[in-house]
Amino acid sequence: MAAVSLDYRFTLANERTFLAWIRTTLALIGGGVALIVLPDLGIGELRHGLSALLIAFGGVLAVLSVRRWRRVQEAMTAGADLPSSRLPVILGAVLLTTAIVALGLLALRVPG
């Protein structure tokens, strides 16, 4: 396929979407760090595991968002269909897991 003339608005929209994913990664990493520095909210090992999950997924999501941005940019430049993405489903699954573990931590929390 021949390269097509690309409307800059689409490039900028793709960049804004990428930046939204980066904000999400920062929120995940920040949440993971907050779990470590906050006073003990429950069983320490689960809290540390949840923190590690959030921080690790934040890093992975940053890499995946760069890959997604590049793939969309290349498809637009080539005039091809935009690639599908599993990122929203993956993010939803991670956040659901995080919520379940966090609720478990709150339920197991010993008052005092």
C-alpha positions in Angstrom: 0.0 0.0 0.0 1.2 3.5 -0.8 1.7 6.0 2.0 -1.2 8.5 2.3 -1.2 12.1 3.3 -1.9 12.1 7.0 -4.1 14.7 8.6 -2.2 16.1 11.6 -5.3 16.0 13.7 -5.2 12.2 13.6 -1.6 12.2 14.6 -2.3 14.5 17.5 -5.3 12.5 18.6 -3.1 9.4 18.6 -0.5 11.2 20.7 -3.3 12.4 23.2 -4.4 8.7 23.5 -0.8 7.7 24.2 -0.5 10.4 26.8 -3.7 9.2 28.5 -2.2 5.7 28.7 0.9 7.2 30.2 -1.2 9.0 32.8 -2.8 5.7 33.7 0.7 4.1 34.1 1.7 6.9 36.4 -1.5 6.4 38.5 -0.8 2.6 38.8 2.8 3.2 39.8 1.8 5.9 42.2 -0.9 3.7 43.8 1.7 0.9 44.2 4.2 3.3 45.9 1.4 4.7 48.1 0.6 1.2 49.4 4.2 0.7 50.5 4.6 4.1 52.3 1.2 4.2 54.0 0.8 2.9 57.5 0.0 -0.9 57.6 -3.5 -1.4 56.2 -3.6 -5.1 56.8 -1.5 -8.2 56.2 1.9 -6.9 55.0 2.7 -9.7 52.5 -0.6 -9.1 50.6 -0.1 -5.4 50.6 3.4 -5.7 49.3 2.2 -8.1 46.6 -0.5 -5.8 45.5 1.9 -2.9 45.5 4.3 -5.0 43.3 1.5 -5.9 41.0 0.5 -2.3 40.5 4.1 -1.0 39.9 5.0 -3.9 37.6 1.8 -3.5 35.5 2.4 0.2 35.3 5.8 -0.4 33.8 4.4 -3.1 31.4 1.6 -0.8 30.4 4.0 2.0 29.6 5.9 -0.3 27.2 2.6 -1.6 25.6 1.3 2.0 25.2 4.4 3.0 23.2 4.0 -0.1 21.0 0.3 0.7 20.5 1.1 4.4 19.6 3.7 3.3 17.1 1.4 0.6 15.5 -1.5 3.1 15.1 0.8 5.7 13.7 2.2 3.3 11.1 -1.3 2.1 10.1 -2.5 5.7 9.6 0.6 6.6 7.6 0.1 3.5 5.4 -3.6 4.1 5.0 -4.4 0.7 6.6 -7.0 -0.3 9.1 -6.2 0.6 12.7 -4.9 -2.4 14.7 -7.1 -3.8 17.4 -6.0 -3.5 21.0 -6.3 -5.7 24.1 -5.0 -3.0 26.4 -8.4 -1.9 27.8 -9.3 -5.6 28.6 -6.0 -6.2 30.2 -6.2 -3.0 32.2 -9.7 -3.9 33.3 -8.6 -7.3 34.5 -5.7 -6.0 36.4 -7.8 -3.3 38.1 -10.5 -5.9 39.0 -7.8 -8.1 40.5 -6.5 -5.1 42.4 -9.9 -4.1 43.7 -10.6 -7.7 44.9 -7.3 -7.9 46.7 -7.7 -4.4 48.2 -11.2 -5.3 49.5 -9.7 -8.5 51.0 -7.1 -6.4 52.8 -9.8 -4.1 54.2 -11.8 -7.1 55.3 -8.8 -8.7 57.0 -7.7 -5.5 58.6 -7.4 -5.7 62.4 -8.8 -2.6 64.1 -6.4 -1.0 66.4 
